[in-house]
Amino acid sequence: MKLRDYLTSAYQVLDIKVSRTIGLIPRGPLIVFLSLTEKCNLRCKKCTIWKSVKEEREPELSKEEIFSFLPQLSSMGTKIIALWGGEPLLNKNLCEIIREIHRQKMIPYVITNGLLLNEQYVAQLIKADLGSISVSLDNPFPEKHDERKGFKGAFARTCEGLALLRKMGGDRINVGINMVISKDNVHEILPMAELASSLELNWLKFIPVHFGFPYNQMEFGDEELMPDEEEIESIQRNLLKARKYLIKQGLYTNSITFLKEFKGFFKGEYPMKHCYAGYLLCNIDSYGNITQCSLDPRIAGNIRERPFKEVWKSKEFDLIRKDHNIKLCGHCWLSCFVEPSFRMSFFYSMRNLFQVLTEISFIR
């Protein structure tokens, strides 16, 4: 990021902070999560996203439709577009979309399962000037990872993709792992940290498994995923050990504040008291529906029907963004929404200055 980008981002954050404090609608989101497809090439047993795709649904957003609203986001101060899904690498226009995001003076960031990261695709991503990519890997042991993902050979192919990104991209691209924590990988947290270090990655971030829309409709009643009291304590200990190890190895990871609340989240508490979903960031799904976050099913509008700016400023969206309650938001501890919300506190950012500066260094 250039100095001008830092200054305009700081202005955007200040506008968001002040707007929420006095009950106004901010100029626009700093971060937008854009789903490029609901399709996925894995069959994770406890994820319902890939199961929800039906042929009779309307077509997903075309390249032209996406290009039509990117300038709107840029003009409203948006700086980061996180491309996810489903599996975003299944979208044949991904590299063109990355280039267009750059052309609109915003920063693309890809979240993928890594299965398609062969030498040709990695070369295309590097040529498109992708600066950061997160790859989902939930277990450092091949058999366990493959069983969870419902795809034999998934672990090997994902690790090969990670190695290619590091080898071919060098310092031009920041690469990391997202690990979803549940009952079945309680004791694999530290081994995953060791794997991330051996692959010479930039980060390893942890997320607790989520229940309910759009992930797992069994809520907290899924005994195959929900850790018991003893396992919750083990998760807490292992996360803190892994964080200490990662920092020593020079890898970035979640804040201590975020990791310490895994325990409360799994016990059904409401740890997130000041979420900035709908202010700092929002979500656009692959059909154009605009929501304040990926967990909230309430649709504020659709970019096929109204301009994004009109939806963002609408009464419908404002009612949603001002309604963060336990029923809707109590079971959320997604780092991509929670940790940016932490950064909205000046005192938190000052206490965790090194963490914040490290994050900024990953933005390209």
Salt bridges, closest charged atoms under 4 A:
ASP5 OD1 - LYS79 NZ 3.41
GLU60 OE1 - LYS39 NZ 3.20
GLU65 OE2 - ARG304 NE 2.90
GLU96 OE1 - LYS63 NZ 3.01
GLU100 OE1 - ARG103 NE 2.99
ASP129 OD2 - HIS102 NE2 3.93
ASP138 OD2 - ARG148 NE 3.92
ASP138 OD2 - LYS149 NZ 2.87
GLU147 OE2 - LYS45 NZ 2.67
ASP184 OD1 - ARG148 NH1 3.11
GLU188 OE2 - LYS144 NZ 3.44
ASP222 OD2 - LYS46 NZ 3.70
GLU224 OE1 - LYS46 NZ 3.62
GLU229 OE1 - LYS267 NZ 3.72
GLU231 OE1 - LYS183 NZ 2.96
GLU233 OE2 - LYS263 NZ 3.03
ASP296 OD2 - ARG298 NH2 2.67
GLU310 OE2 - ARG306 NH1 3.81
ASP318 OD1 - ARG321 NH1 3.17
ASP318 OD2 - LYS322 NZ 3.02
ASP323 OD2 - ARG298 NH1 2.89
GLU339 OE1 - ARG343 NH2 3.28
GLU359 OE2 - ARG343 NH2 2.37
